[in-house]
Amino acid sequence: MPYPKKHLLFLTLIAWLSMLGFDFLLHAGLLAKIYLQPSPFLLPPLAALRMIPVGYLSFLLMSFLIVWLMIRLKLTG
């Protein structure tokens, strides 16, 4: 039985928001002290700030692809 489109959009939104929540917890909570120190392997703060929307869009794309894959494989539960 095909899922209603509203249900699929809701699943995708929930998956995306959970990814963003984990990202906030990890980077703003646990790793914040690392970002305050100068480091040769981290981007400068302004360059990193400009890349945040690209990262969030990649999370959204990954959420769409995960939901699509779940439908194609007929995974439930």
N, C-alpha and C positions, 0 to 999 in steps of 0.2 A: 504494500500500500504506500503510495507516495506521500511524503510529508507536505503539509501546507507551507506555503512560502513564508508566512509570518513566523511559523515555528522554526524554520531554518535560519531566518534572519535573527531571531531571538537567540538561537544556539550559537550563531557566529558572534553576536554581540557579547554574550556571556563569556565565550572563550577568549575574545579579545580583551575584555575588561579584566579577566583573571590574569592574563599575560601582563597587562599594564600594572595591575596591583602587585604582582610578584616583582616586576621591574622596579617599581617604586620602593618596595621593601628592601630589595637587594642593593640597589645603587644609592638611594637617598638615605637608607637606614644603616645597613651593615658596612658598605664600602665608602661612606662619605668622607671618612678621615683620610683615606688613600688619595682621594681627588684633591684634597687641600695641599698636599705636598707636591713639589715639582718632580716630574718623572720623565725619563726619556721615552717610555713606551705609551704614554697617554697623550691625547690631543690637547692642545691649549684650550682653556675654558670656552672661549668664544667659538672656536671651530666645533667643539663638542656640542655646544648649545645649538648650532645651526644644523647638526646632524640628527637631533632628537626627532623631528617630524618624519624623517626618512626611516628611522628605526620603528616608529609607531605604525607607519604605513606598511612596513614589512611584517609587523605582527598581525595587522589586519589581513594582509594577503595570506599569511600562513594560516590564520583562522578560517578564512574562506576555503582554502585548500584542504584543511583537515576535515571540515564538515563535508565537503564534496567527496573526499576519499571515504569517509564513513558511510555516505549514502551509496557510493559505488560498490563498496564491499558488503553492504547490507548489515552493518554493525548496529546492534541495539544494546541498550543497557549501559 
